[in-house]
Amino acid sequence: MSEEPTIHQVVPVSILKTSHIPASIISALVSALVVIAGLFGVYTMIRNAQKDHMELVAALSQNNQEAILLKVVDEKLSLPMETKVLIARTLKNMVTVKQIPLSLACGLIHVETGGTWKTDMTSSAGAVGIMQVMPATAKPYLRTERIDPTRKALMDPINSIIAGIGTLADYHDMAVDLGLEKPGQFEISLSMYQGGPRIVKPSAYSRDVLEAAKLYKAMGL
C-alpha cells in the first residue's frame, strides 16, 4: 500500500502543473504576498520610529545631566535615535569613570568639531572622528575594547569618545604626576591633547576649550 501524503509534505511541481489554477493567478498571489510583507515592514518601522520619538520626548522632559546632554546631541546630529542615546550615555559614563567634567568633554568636542559635533570629521593632521583622535593615540583604548584601531573605527562616535576621554584622562594624570597641574585643572592636559605629551604649557587651544566648557556648564552639564 502506498503511503498517504501528509499536509506537511511539499506538493510536487507536477501536481501544480496539472491543477486548474492559471499560472497568472499564482503569480498575482505571490506578488500580493510580497506587497503585504513590504507594507508590514513599513508599518513596523513607523511604529518603532514613533516609539523612539515618544521615548525622546519623555527623556527630554527630565532635567538631569543625561537628559540635557541627549538634548544637545539630538539638536546637533542627524542620526538614528538609538545612536544619539548611545552617544549621550557613552559620553556620560566615560566622564564619570574617568573623572572628567562633562562640560569640559562637551567643550572639547565643540572646539574639535567647530561646534558641529560631526562624527565623520578628519583633520589635515590625520585626527579622526567626533573627538579628533589620532589613530596611533587611540590604539591602546580601542584594543582594550577589542576594537581594531583603524581610521574607519574612529568614525564611530562611540569609539572616538572612548579613545578621546581615555586620552584626556591619561594626560591629566601625567600632568598631575609631573606637578604641571593640580587635580581638576586641565590647562596642560588639554594642550597635551592637542599637541602631544611634550606640550607642557597652557595654549590658546586649552583656553578655547575651557571657554567652550563654560557654555555647556551654563546648560547644566
C-alpha positions as CSV (number, residue, x, y, z in Angstrom):
1,M,0.0,0.0,0.0
2,S,1.4,3.4,-0.9
3,E,1.8,5.9,1.9
4,E,-0.7,8.7,2.0
5,P,0.8,12.2,1.7
6,T,0.6,14.4,4.8
7,I,-0.3,18.1,4.9
8,H,3.4,18.8,5.8
9,Q,4.7,17.4,2.6
10,V,5.6,19.8,-0.3
11,V,3.2,19.5,-3.2
12,P,5.2,18.4,-6.3
13,V,5.6,20.8,-9.1
14,S,3.9,18.2,-11.4
15,I,0.7,18.4,-9.4
16,L,0.7,22.2,-9.7
17,K,1.1,21.9,-13.5
18,T,-1.9,19.6,-13.7
19,S,-4.1,21.8,-11.5
20,H,-6.7,24.1,-12.9
21,I,-5.2,27.3,-11.3
22,P,-3.8,29.5,-14.1
23,A,-0.1,30.5,-13.7
24,S,-1.1,34.1,-13.9
25,I,-3.3,33.9,-10.8
26,I,-0.5,32.1,-8.9
27,S,1.9,34.8,-9.9
28,A,-0.5,37.5,-8.8
29,L,-1.0,35.8,-5.4
30,V,2.8,35.7,-4.9
31,S,3.1,39.4,-5.9
32,A,0.3,40.3,-3.4
33,L,2.1,38.4,-0.6
34,V,5.3,40.3,-1.3
35,V,3.5,43.6,-1.2
36,I,1.7,42.7,2.0
37,A,5.1,41.7,3.6
38,G,6.6,45.0,2.4
39,L,3.7,47.0,3.9
40,F,4.0,45.2,7.2
41,G,7.8,46.1,7.3
42,V,7.0,49.8,6.7
43,Y,4.3,49.7,9.4
44,T,6.8,48.2,11.8
45,M,9.4,50.9,11.0
46,I,6.8,53.6,11.5
47,R,5.7,52.1,14.9
48,N,9.4,51.9,16.0
49,A,10.1,55.5,14.9
50,Q,7.0,56.7,16.9
51,K,8.2,54.7,19.9
52,D,11.7,56.3,19.7
53,H,10.1,59.7,19.4
54,M,8.0,59.2,22.5
55,E,11.0,58.0,24.4
56,L,13.0,61.0,23.4
57,V,10.2,63.4,24.4
58,A,10.0,61.6,27.8
59,A,13.7,61.8,28.3
60,L,13.9,65.5,27.3
61,S,11.2,66.3,29.9
62,Q,13.7,65.4,32.6
63,N,16.2,67.9,34.0
64,N,19.2,65.6,34.8
65,Q,22.5,65.8,33.1
66,E,21.9,62.8,30.8
67,A,18.7,64.3,29.5
68,I,20.3,67.7,28.9
69,L,23.2,66.0,27.1
70,L,20.8,64.0,25.0
71,K,19.0,67.2,24.0
72,V,22.4,68.7,22.9
73,V,23.2,65.5,20.9
74,D,19.7,65.5,19.4
75,E,20.0,69.1,18.2
76,K,23.5,68.7,16.8
77,L,23.3,65.3,15.0
78,S,21.0,63.8,12.3
79,L,21.4,60.2,13.4
80,P,19.0,57.4,14.4
81,M,17.6,58.0,17.8
82,E,19.1,54.8,19.3
83,T,22.6,56.1,18.2
84,K,22.0,59.5,19.8
85,V,21.0,57.9,23.1
86,L,24.1,55.6,22.9
87,I,26.4,58.6,22.3
88,A,24.9,60.5,25.2
89,R,25.2,57.6,27.6
90,T,28.7,56.6,26.5
91,L,29.9,60.2,27.0
92,K,28.2,60.5,30.4
93,N,29.6,57.1,31.5
94,M,33.1,57.7,30.3
95,V,33.5,61.1,32.0
96,T,32.1,59.6,35.2
97,V,34.5,56.7,35.2
98,K,37.5,58.9,34.2
99,Q,36.5,61.8,36.5
100,I,36.4,64.4,33.7
101,P,33.8,67.2,34.0
102,L,31.0,66.6,31.5
103,S,31.0,70.3,30.5
104,L,34.8,70.0,29.7
105,A,34.2,67.0,27.5
106,C,31.5,68.8,25.6
107,G,33.7,71.9,25.3
108,L,36.4,69.7,23.8
109,I,34.1,68.2,21.2
110,H,32.8,71.7,20.5
111,V,36.2,73.1,19.7
112,E,37.4,70.0,17.8
113,T,34.3,70.0,15.5
114,G,33.8,73.7,15.2
115,G,30.6,73.4,17.2
116,T,29.0,70.9,14.8
117,W,29.6,67.7,16.7
118,K,30.1,66.0,13.4
119,T,31.1,62.3,13.8
120,D,33.0,61.8,10.5
121,M,35.5,64.6,10.5
122,T,39.1,64.2,9.5
123,S,41.8,66.9,10.1
124,S,44.7,67.7,7.8
125,A,47.0,66.1,10.5
126,G,45.0,62.9,10.4
127,A,42.9,63.2,13.6
128,V,39.6,61.4,13.2
129,G,36.0,61.5,14.5
130,I,33.9,63.5,16.9
131,M,36.8,63.8,19.4
132,Q,39.5,64.1,16.6
133,V,41.8,61.4,18.0
134,M,44.9,60.3,16.0
135,P,44.6,56.5,15.2
136,A,48.0,55.8,16.8
137,T,46.9,57.5,20.0
138,A,43.6,55.6,20.0
139,K,45.3,52.1,19.8
140,P,45.5,51.2,23.5
141,Y,42.0,52.4,24.2
142,L,40.3,50.6,21.3
143,R,42.3,47.4,21.8
144,T,41.2,47.3,25.4
145,E,37.6,47.1,24.0
146,R,38.7,44.5,21.4
147,I,38.2,47.0,18.6
148,D,40.6,47.2,15.6
149,P,42.1,50.7,15.9
150,T,41.5,51.9,12.3
151,R,40.5,55.3,10.9
152,K,37.2,53.8,10.0
153,A,36.6,52.6,13.6
154,L,37.2,56.1,14.9
155,M,34.5,57.4,12.6
156,D,32.1,55.6,15.0
157,P,31.4,58.3,17.7
158,I,31.3,55.6,20.4
159,N,34.9,54.5,19.6
160,S,36.0,58.1,19.3
161,I,34.6,59.1,22.7
162,I,36.2,56.0,24.4
163,A,39.6,56.9,22.9
164,G,39.2,60.7,23.4
165,I,38.1,60.7,27.0
166,G,40.7,58.0,27.8
167,T,43.4,60.1,26.3
168,L,42.5,63.3,28.1
169,A,42.3,61.4,31.4
170,D,45.7,59.8,31.0
171,Y,47.3,63.2,30.0
172,H,45.7,64.8,33.1
173,D,47.1,62.0,35.3
174,M,50.5,62.6,33.7
175,A,50.4,66.3,34.2
176,V,49.4,65.9,37.8
177,D,52.2,63.4,38.4
178,L,54.7,65.7,36.9
179,G,53.5,68.6,39.1
180,L,52.4,70.6,36.0
181,E,48.8,71.0,37.1
182,K,46.6,70.1,40.1
183,P,43.7,67.6,40.0
184,G,40.7,69.1,38.4
185,Q,42.8,71.6,36.4
186,F,43.1,70.9,32.7
187,E,45.1,73.6,31.1
188,I,48.2,71.5,30.5
189,S,46.4,68.2,29.8
190,L,44.3,69.9,27.1
191,S,47.5,71.3,25.5
192,M,48.8,67.7,25.5
193,Y,45.6,66.5,23.9
194,Q,46.1,68.8,21.0
195,G,49.9,68.6,20.6
196,G,51.1,65.5,22.4
197,P,52.8,64.9,25.8
198,R,55.7,67.2,25.0
199,I,53.5,70.3,25.2
200,V,53.8,71.3,28.9
201,K,52.4,74.9,28.8
202,P,48.9,76.2,28.5
203,S,47.9,77.1,25.0
204,A,45.3,79.0,23.1
205,Y,43.7,75.7,22.3
206,S,43.3,74.9,26.0
207,R,41.8,78.3,26.7
208,D,39.3,77.9,23.8
209,V,38.2,74.5,25.2
210,L,37.8,75.9,28.7
211,E,35.7,78.8,27.4
212,A,33.5,76.5,25.4
213,A,33.1,74.3,28.5
214,K,31.5,77.3,30.3
215,L,28.7,77.4,27.7
216,Y,27.8,73.7,28.4
217,K,28.2,74.2,32.1
218,A,25.6,77.0,31.9
219,M,23.2,74.5,30.3
220,G,23.5,72.3,33.4
221,L,26.3,69.9,32.2
